């Protein structure tokens, strides 16, 4: 085996990064590039798959040059925004339309028809997922119905999530998807080794267009040496939230993490037992090794970091993301402002794709600090809603490990601890999504004997302990719950 370093491609919603890790988990080099967001119609969110590939390749080449050559790299791991769908021509290797991003809501009517036809109970039992535009299956169907070239290509059509697209480009034509990403399409049964014929028929997606389902840890192919300078093994693939769960060392049953990126995603490790939810949480594949799966229970909040971006770029009430913490601290409370941030619908446990954002309680005494604080408070309240749903499904949280860009906000971390009434732990390196992919890739090529052995990759934790009194906590939670209920009732 050449080298001992690990290269990770971290494909986020707003940017792509390449990171080189030392064997002990220390980050040596990073390159990052922003991705263009396209909003062609209300509810539509798109990416240019060619831009994703071009910028990813450029970032990878940049960090390899900084390291001194690809021969020092033992393995490559990929972690990616999930559910986003890319469609391309197998003969040319070029996309035939823009990628449909996970946030996209264009298939809401299609989802409503599936629900009205009585398919939701079956789909949740088989796939662990509720019917929602969030997932990949209806996005694939939309492409087949609305992009003429998709129908014309026949067997030349390739569909896949972002890791599938990157592996195809890196290898010159290998079409695979790891089990964690495949489990987000609604086309794979949680306990099925391959795409499910009944689900393919329900969504109308041809098997021939789909990738082969593979392990999350284990060599699936090698990079074209002409691209990166060496035939680097691709040995770790995982959706970003599963990868962050591994990077947070939540490897024991019951351990829970929350990632605060564009959205916020909470996963509890459920071990080898198929996750079943009666409270509209999601069951998902956490990882797969040698064909054996570990599962997780998941709750999804669609707007987190994107809320801060919206406050900055659209409302102009903050100049930088860091200013959100300063303003939250600048006032003793929210001044009676309630902020329901359903800018992309409501995720778990409500699943209201048609919900919109609401701000109430404004007076002449309301300042931008009150608005920002109320927006920040909404994150803890949404997590509290999920905490109750997890507990009702038998997955009570004992503590919460947080990561992602927003977790660097100390005010938010403390507010989480206070509203959840739980210890909250944050690693020194909050970008644990990429770390998880590095751990998987290291295990995949034998640098580590197991994921537990790979836990040597990681650093110290900062702990936030609840300090809020119960009366104050209840006074915060009650108006949130009543306001949310009124809003949801208005949608029904």
Beta strands, then each sheet from edge to edge (+ up, - down):
strand 1: 5-11
strand 2: 15-21
strand 3: 27-34
strand 4: 46-47
strand 5: 73-80
strand 6: 86-89
strand 7: 99-100
strand 8: 157-160
strand 9: 176-178
strand 10: 212-214
strand 11: 217-222
strand 12: 233-239
strand 13: 256-260
strand 14: 264-271
strand 15: 282-289
strand 16: 292-301
strand 17: 338-340
strand 18: 358-360
strand 19: 400-403
strand 20: 424-427
strand 21: 461-464
sheet 1: 3+ 2- 1+ 5+ 12+ 11-
sheet 2: 4+ 7-
sheet 3: 6+ 8-
sheet 4: 9+ 10+
sheet 5: 15+ 16- 14+ 13- 19- 20- 21+
sheet 6: 17+ 18-
end
